[in-house]
Amino acid sequence: CEISPINFTAEAFGSVFGAMGESFVALATLLFAVGAVVGWGFYGKRAVEYLCKSKTATYLYAVVFCTLTALGATIPELDIFNLADIFNGLMMLPNIAVTLTLKKCATEIAHKIN
C-alpha cells in the first residue's frame, strides 16, 4: 500500500503535534495550492498578453488554464507529480538550445571581463 506524500507528511506532523499537526498540514497545503494556481495563472496571462498582444489569445489562455486546472483537481496526486516531473524535464530542452547558441557570446564577454 503506497501512501501519498501529503498524507505521509500529515501523519508525521500528527504523530508529534496530534490533530493540530494534521490540520496545519492541510491548511498549509491548501494555501500553497491556491497561491500557486493564482500565481501561475497571473504570470501565464501576463506572458500571453506580452507575447501575443491579442485579447483572443489571452481569452484562449484563460479557458485552457481553467480547464486544465479543473482537470488537475480530478487526477490522482501521484500522476500530477509525474506529469510535473516530465514537463520540468522537458523545459531543459529549450534551455540547452539557448545555452549552446549563446555559448560563444558568453565566452567572449567573460574573457573581456577578466
Buried (B, 14 or more C-beta within 10 A) or exposed (E): EEEEEEBEBBEEBBEEEEEEBBBBBBEEEEEEEEEEBEEEBEEBBEEBBEEEEEEEEBEEBBEEBEEEEEEBEEEEEEEEEEEEEEEEEEEEEEEEEEEEEEEEEEEEEEEEEE
